[in-house]
Amino acid sequence: MKPAIYLLAFLSVFVSKDRDIFSSKAIENRMVKVSTDLYANKYETSNAEYREFLEWVEEHDKNLLNEARVHEEGWSKVMGLAYAKNYFNHERFDNYPVVNVTHKGAEAFCTWLTDRYNQSKKKKFQEVKFRLPTKDEWISMALNGRHNAQYYPWGGPYLKNKQGHYLAQFFRIGNQDVKLDINDKTKSSIAIEPQLDEHGNAHHGMVFTTKVDAYMATGAGLHNLSGNAAEMLAEKGSTKGGSWGSSGYYLRINAEDEFEGFDYSPYVGFRYVMEVIEE
């Protein structure tokens, strides 16, 4: 690498680590208008965002720590202890969706973000409220004016684009894994042979979470609305969108909630919306 290019790369990394991700301008740049007086984060809430919130909690409101903490032990049955230790804390995963957070933790984050924005002197709006979207709001964001709820948020019935590239992060099941009864095609099952990792632990070739800005945005400007991390709703214990561990079916807008009644999960994160109270 040439010296000038090396210097630019170094400065880029330095600036990205040093910038205030919760300045009013940075917050506003992450939001897109999805309906009258309602904006949504373009991305799922990241580890870097939630980590800054927890740092504030540790310094100012330790009574909230247990409620707001990330339950890293949620990884133990899925990806092993290495992820339990590193996924939330290592800078490599800064731009990945925070998971293993309870509904109360997500709500506490939104309350904190509301106070932080409203106290800013250079904000665009006089007063806003950050919160989790309702089920109806999430569906409206995903439809973006369309009427085909059996489709995906990007507007079509397929999980790949015309170039054959996947449009979301999910558990990809191939035809080689499907068992179909030739005499009764309503009867089918999935037969996935587990593979062994270098430690002899069985896994099933699952993909993993990806960065919150991965994959093309929907027409509404939202990345990973389906797949990656299933998204909490205002209704406690409810999610929409499916996750990195979900089959393609659960990424559909009208799919039932496979995480209904969850407490916290390595498959579930959240995306906040911003309600404008006073312009």
GIBELJO-V399559 format. One record per backbone hydrogen bond with DSSP energy under -0.5 kcal/mol. CO is the residue of the C=O (numbers start at 1). NH is the residue of the N-H. If there is no record, write none. Layout:
co=[CO | CO]
nh=[NH | NH]
This chain:
co=[2 | 3 | 4 | 5 | 6 | 7 | 8 | 9 | 10 | 11 | 12 | 13 | 14 | 15 | 19 | 20 | 23 | 24 | 25 | 26 | 27 | 27 | 28 | 30 | 32 | 35 | 37 | 38 | 38 | 39 | 40 | 42 | 45 | 46 | 47 | 48 | 49 | 50 | 51 | 52 | 53 | 54 | 55 | 56 | 57 | 61 | 62 | 64 | 65 | 69 | 70 | 71 | 72 | 73 | 75 | 75 | 75 | 80 | 80 | 81 | 82 | 83 | 86 | 90 | 91 | 93 | 94 | 95 | 96 | 100 | 102 | 103 | 104 | 105 | 106 | 107 | 108 | 109 | 110 | 111 | 112 | 113 | 114 | 115 | 117 | 127 | 127 | 129 | 131 | 133 | 134 | 135 | 136 | 137 | 138 | 139 | 140 | 143 | 147 | 148 | 149 | 151 | 152 | 156 | 159 | 161 | 165 | 168 | 169 | 170 | 171 | 172 | 174 | 175 | 177 | 178 | 179 | 180 | 181 | 184 | 186 | 187 | 189 | 190 | 191 | 192 | 195 | 197 | 201 | 203 | 210 | 211 | 218 | 222 | 222 | 227 | 228 | 230 | 230 | 231 | 234 | 235 | 237 | 237 | 238 | 240 | 241 | 242 | 243 | 246 | 247 | 248 | 249 | 252 | 256 | 257 | 259 | 265 | 265 | 267 | 268 | 268 | 269 | 270 | 271 | 272 | 273 | 273 | 274 | 274 | 275 | 275 | 278 | 278]
nh=[6 | 7 | 8 | 9 | 10 | 11 | 12 | 13 | 14 | 15 | 16 | 17 | 18 | 19 | 21 | 23 | 27 | 28 | 29 | 30 | 30 | 31 | 31 | 42 | 40 | 38 | 276 | 34 | 35 | 274 | 32 | 223 | 98 | 50 | 51 | 52 | 53 | 54 | 55 | 56 | 57 | 58 | 59 | 60 | 61 | 64 | 65 | 68 | 69 | 71 | 72 | 74 | 75 | 76 | 78 | 79 | 80 | 83 | 84 | 85 | 86 | 87 | 90 | 93 | 94 | 96 | 48 | 212 | 47 | 71 | 106 | 107 | 108 | 109 | 110 | 111 | 112 | 113 | 114 | 115 | 116 | 117 | 118 | 119 | 120 | 277 | 278 | 275 | 273 | 234 | 138 | 139 | 140 | 141 | 142 | 143 | 144 | 146 | 149 | 151 | 254 | 253 | 155 | 152 | 167 | 164 | 161 | 170 | 228 | 172 | 173 | 174 | 177 | 178 | 191 | 180 | 189 | 182 | 184 | 187 | 188 | 181 | 179 | 192 | 193 | 194 | 203 | 200 | 197 | 195 | 97 | 214 | 221 | 218 | 225 | 229 | 244 | 232 | 269 | 240 | 236 | 238 | 261 | 262 | 233 | 231 | 227 | 227 | 246 | 171 | 250 | 251 | 252 | 255 | 258 | 260 | 262 | 100 | 268 | 230 | 100 | 101 | 232 | 45 | 133 | 41 | 131 | 275 | 39 | 276 | 129 | 277 | 126 | 127]
